Amino acid sequence: MRALIVLALVTGATLAHAQSNSKKELVAKVLQLQQASIEGLARNIVERPAVQMMQAAAATLQAQVPPAKREAAAKSIDADIRKFVDEGVPILTERAIKIAPATYGVGLEEKFTEDELRQLVAWLESPVNKKFQQNVPELQNAFTQKLIAEAGPLLDPKLLALQRKLQATLGVPAASAATAPKASGPAAKPAAK
């Protein structure tokens, strides 16, 4: 009887260990399939402040730098921001891939059953998901353009009023209508590599 209990415990532990390894393998597969998204997130984290700095620098150039020096200053600023992005993206991407198993992976392992992870892997590998992911940028672009076209004119007066208020607060001369930002204008592009 005692030998039967020990055998049952050993068998149960072996089965649990096998299930645990299988679950870890499934989580690793999900992370591998999501690597491009993780890398994209890292790139976005680096580019977001760079784009904000570029926009702030452009406004400052227009308002405070003499016209004769603007082009040279703009080129210098652009080069510095590109260098920041070019150096920062690989650093953050490497860290993102490194910490993903300990953060993203642990969360997947805790919140999903082994069967759910199998389904998730099947979905991520499915032709439908791949087709969807390939079409997301185009779909988002069309959506963004329509949203800006419809809502931009509603926000433009508020944006202009905010700009004037900020200029008054900062004591900066008011910008001409040609340099005023518009919500209905083109979306800012991230710094290119």
C-alpha positions, -999 to 999 in steps of 0.1 A, spaced: 0 0 0 28 24 9 46 17 -24 14 24 -42 10 58 -25 47 67 -33 42 56 -69 10 78 -72 29 108 -57 59 103 -81 36 99 -111 16 130 -101 47 150 -96 61 138 -130 28 147 -147 27 181 -131 63 187 -141 55 177 -177 25 200 -178 45 228 -164 72 223 -190 46 222 -217 30 254 -205 64 271 -204 71 259 -239 37 274 -250 45 307 -233 79 308 -250 62 301 -284 37 330 -277 66 353 -269 84 343 -300 53 349 -321 49 383 -304 85 394 -307 78 418 -335 51 435 -314 75 437 -284 102 452 -306 76 477 -320 66 487 -286 103 493 -277 107 514 -308 76 534 -300 89 541 -265 121 556 -279 104 575 -308 76 591 -288 98 615 -268 120 621 -299 89 632 -320 78 654 -291 112 670 -289 112 675 -327 79 692 -326 89 715 -297 122 723 -315 103 732 -347 81 756 -328 110 771 -310 130 774 -343 100 792 -359 95 816 -330 130 823 -317 157 815 -342 165 841 -369 154 829 -404 190 828 -417 200 802 -390 169 781 -391 179 756 -418 213 748 -402 197 745 -368 169 723 -381 194 700 -398 215 698 -366 185 691 -344 172 664 -369 207 647 -369 208 647 -331 173 633 -328 180 606 -354 212 596 -336 192 593 -303 166 571 -320 193 550 -339 212 544 -307 182 541 -284 160 516 -303 185 487 -303 192 492 -266 155 492 -256 147 464 -280 174 442 -265 161 449 -230 125 444 -240 133 409 -255 153 401 -224 127 410 -198 97 397 -218 98 362 -203 100 375 -167 71 399 -171 49 392 -202 57 354 -200 50 351 -163 17 369 -168 7 346 -196 16 316 -175 -4 328 -145 -35 340 -164 -39 313 -192 -44 276 -189 -23 253 -211 -53 247 -234 -58 285 -237 -22 289 -246 -25 262 -273 -54 281 -287 -35 314 -285 -5 299 -304 -29 284 -330 -45 319 -335 -12 337 -337 0 312 -363 -32 312 -382 -34 326 -418 -64 348 -407 -44 365 -379 -14 370 -403 -37 385 -429 -53 407 -402 -19 419 -389 -7 427 -425 -38 448 -430 -39 466 -396 -17 496 -407 -39 503 -438 -71 499 -417 -57 522 -390 -45 548 -415 -80 549 -432 -96 552 -398 -72 579 -386 -77 599 -418 -115 598 -415 -114 606 -378 -91 636 -384 -113 648 -413 -145 647 -392 -132 657 -358 -102 679 -367 -123 710 -376 -140 706 -342 -107 706 -324 -88 733 -345 -104 763 -327 -96 747 -293 -61 740 -304 -56 775 -316 -69 789 -284 -46 767 -264 -16 778 -285 -25 814 -280 -29 809 -242 5 791 -240 22 818 -260 7 844 -237 18 825 -206 53 820 -220 55 856 -233 63 844 -268 50 865 -297 18 850 -313 25 828 -343 10 836 -376 -20 817 -388 2 798 -412 23 783 -384 -6 775 -361 -10 738 -355 -41 721 -367 -57 689 -354 -70 683 -389 -34 685 -403 -13 655 -411 -2 633 -382 33 637 -370 57 610 -384 81 593 -361 118 599 -367 130 577 -395 160 555 -392 
